[in-house]
Amino acid sequence: MECLHHDQETFQKYVEAGSLPAAKFNGEIIAFDAAPKVAEGNAEAIMATMKFDTLSDAEHFYNAPEYTAARKFRIVSTTSTVVLLEGLPQHNQQLIFEKLNCKWQEYLSPARQMVLDS
């Protein structure tokens, strides 16, 4: 989620109410930054990433009555973008980079490369 808030008080209500039902749907916030470091492009927004066990879990969370109620606070207090996408199993990442003719190892941290090489 990318979120540029216009009303801090209402946005805080979203933060408090929106994160509570995530665990019910096997979700967790894995990244949150109110002032992300921008490497390319323009970003003046809060960035957050949530992880769910499945895309279906993410969709159920997004459409759940508890989150729908919280989401209303975000909608009125921000300009935001929310994207639901399906992740890839680790072994499929190498195949995708190979199909794209990328040297996929260059995109991984040295620690991640060690895990894959073992």
Summary of the structure (lengths in Angstrom):
residues: 118
radius of gyration: 17.1
end to end distance: 33.6
largest distance: 48.8
contacts: 277
relative contact order: 0.19
helix: 52%
strand: 19%
